[in-house]
Amino acid sequence: MSTIAFIPARGGSKGVPQKNIKLLAGKPLIAWSIQQAKESELIDRVIVSTDCSEIAEIAKKFGAEVPYLRPSDISGDTASTESAMLHCCEFLKSENCLPEIFILVQCTSPLRKMGIFDKAIEEFNKERYDSMLSVSLSHRFTWKNQEQPIASYDFRNRPRRQDIRKEDQDYLETGSFYITKTAKLIESKNRLVGKIGMFITPEVESFEIDSEVDFVICEELMKHRNLNKGK
């Protein structure tokens, strides 16, 4: 099946200016996701969608395609990621290059184990999912609704974590990547549709970069992983 990795990277960022190209462990943040996608044997193309010429040049330097600059009407703070995904689909359709599988890769999640995309695609195809999201197992007990608190577990009979049944486990949506059949994406205008699968990743891969502090923490996590390679 033809597969495209799509990496959205707007130029504007309120939390960290030019976040997507800020250096992380010696490389622009976006470079980590580009290189991880390019290492995949099952991804045919890596496309970056940006409204910023500087990001475009850096993305090209690290091997991604940037066939257009994203229009301003789908580049603002209120624009959805889906709008950028669908815009890319329209471009690919006009080029007669519409893929069967569309993978949204978010560059704010740079901690990924080598080969993760291929494993996810293989599972996606094997289970015949329409869409898939990356998740990590949560060991936390959560609550919602401050006015009328509701727990995600039976607080009257607090379970030990190791005794929680598999079907009662909670999973966190990491935001690292999403896989969708392109036809389903275009039809539903949503990254998650139809038969949805969850691809479980290690907890460390759920780390997202949204602030200056996150960059510092992520660099330390990267150093730790490098020191423990091969052990």
N, C-alpha and C positions, 0 to 999 in steps of 0.2 A: 504494500500500500504506500502511496506517496504521502510524505509527511513533512510538514513545515513547522519550524519553531518560530514563534512570533514574540518579540521582546518589545514591549512598549516603554518609552523613555522620554517623558516630557521634559522640556527645558526648565520650566518653573517648578520650584519646590519651596514651600513656606518654611518648613522645619530646618532644612539644611540646604543652603544655596548650591545649585549645580550638583545636587546629591548623586545623580546617576553617573557622574564622571569624577567625583571626588575619589582621591586615592585610598585604596584599602589594601594593606599589605603589599604596597608597591605597584598596584595596578588600578586603573579606573574601575569603580564598582561594576559598571556594566560589562567590563571585559570578562569577569569571572563567569557570568551566565552565557556570554557568547562562546567562550572556549569550552565550557561544559557541554553546550548543545552541539558544537562542532565535533566534539569527541565521539558523539553518538554514531553508531553504525546504521541506525534506523531512521535518522533525521536527514532529509534530503537537502533542505535549505534552511538558513537562519536569517530571518528578516527582522530588522529593527525599524520601528515606527517612531519617529520623533519630529518635533516642530523646530528643533534647534540644529543649526548647521555645525556647531562645534561637536555636539554629541554624534552627529552623523559621521563626521570625519574620524572621530575616535572609534566608532563602531566599525567602520570600514577597515581601519588599521588593524583591528583584531579579527578580521575575517568575516564580518557580517555583511549582508546586503542591505543597502538603504536606497531602495528604488525611487523613493519620493520623500518629500517633506510633508508631514501631516498638516492638513488645513487647520486654520486657527479656530474654526467653529467646533472642532472636536479635540481641542488641545487645552481648554481652560480647566479650572479647578472643578467645575461641575460636570465636565464631560465624563462619560462612563468608559471603562476599559472596553466594554462590548462595542461601543461606537467605533473605536479604533480597530478592533478586530474585524468588524463588518466592513469597514473602509478598506482594509487590506484584502479581504475576500473579493470585494468589487474590483480592486486593481488586478488581482490574480486572475479573476474571471475574464477581464478584458484582454489579458495576455494569454488566455487559454491554458493557464497553469494552475487551476484550482486543485488543491490537494484533497485527498480523501480524509486525512487526519490533520487537525490543527492543534498545535500545542502552545498554550499561553505560558511563557516563562517570565517570571517577575524578577527583575534584577536586584530587588531589595532582599532577596533570599539567596545569598551567595554560597552558603554552606551546603554543598551537595556532594555525596559520595560519587566517585567515578562509576559510570555505567548505570546510574539511576534512571536516566531517561529510557534506555533500552529495556531495562527490566519492567518499567511502567508500561511502555508500549506493548511489550510481549504479553503482559497480563491483560491489558486493555483489549487486545485482539483475541486472546484465548477465551476470555469471559464474555466476549461480544458485547461490551459496554457501549453505550451511546456517548457517555461522558465520564470523566474521572477527575478526582481532586486528590491532592496530596494531603495527608493528615498525619498527626502524631498522637500516640496514645496519651491520654490525660490521666494523671493520678490524683487530680484535685477534685474536691467536692465543691460544687458550684451552687449559687443561689441567684434568684432574679426577683424583680419587683420589690423595691424597697418599702412601698406602702403596705403590701400584703406579701411578705416573703414566702417564696416557694423554693424548696430544695430539690436538687437533682437526684437525691437519694433519700432513703427512709431514715431520718435523723433520730427516730425513736428506737431504731434497732441499727445503730451505726455499724456498717459492715467493715471488716478488715479488707484492705485493698486487694490482698491475694485471694479473697473469697468472692470477689465480684464476678458474676457470671459474664462470659464473653459477650453475650447479647445485651448486657447492661453496661458495658464499658463505654466511657465517653472518649471521643476523639476530637482533637483540635484541628481546624482547617488551617494549614500552615501558610497558604497563599503562595507557596513556592512555584507550583505549576498546576495546570489544568489541561486535560486532553479532551477534545471534542471531535466527533465526526463532523466534518465541515458542512455537510448538507443539513445536519440537525442544528448546527450553530446558526446558519443562515435562516432556517425555517423558524426557530424559536427566538432568535436574537438574544440568546443567553448561553453562557459557557457551560452551564449545567442543565442537562435535559435528558429525558427518557430514562433508560436504565443507567443509573449512576453507580460507579464503583469508587472505592476508597483505596488509595495506595499508601500503605503505612511506611513512614520514614522514621529514622531515629529522632529522638527529642531535640538534639542539637541542630538538626536541619530545619527545625521549625522557627529558628531565630530570624527575625526580620529587622532590617535597618530603617529606622525612622528619625533618629536623632544623632547628634554628635557623640553622645555617650555610647550609642549602639555601635558606632564605628570602632571605638576603643575596645569594647567587649568582644566584638566579632574578630578583631585582629588577634586578641589573646586566644580565642577559641581556635583560630586557624593555626597559631603557633603550637598549641597543645596537640592538635590533630597531626601536624607534621612531625612532631617529636615522637609520636606514638605509631607512626607508620611502620608496618612490618612486625609489630609486636603482638 
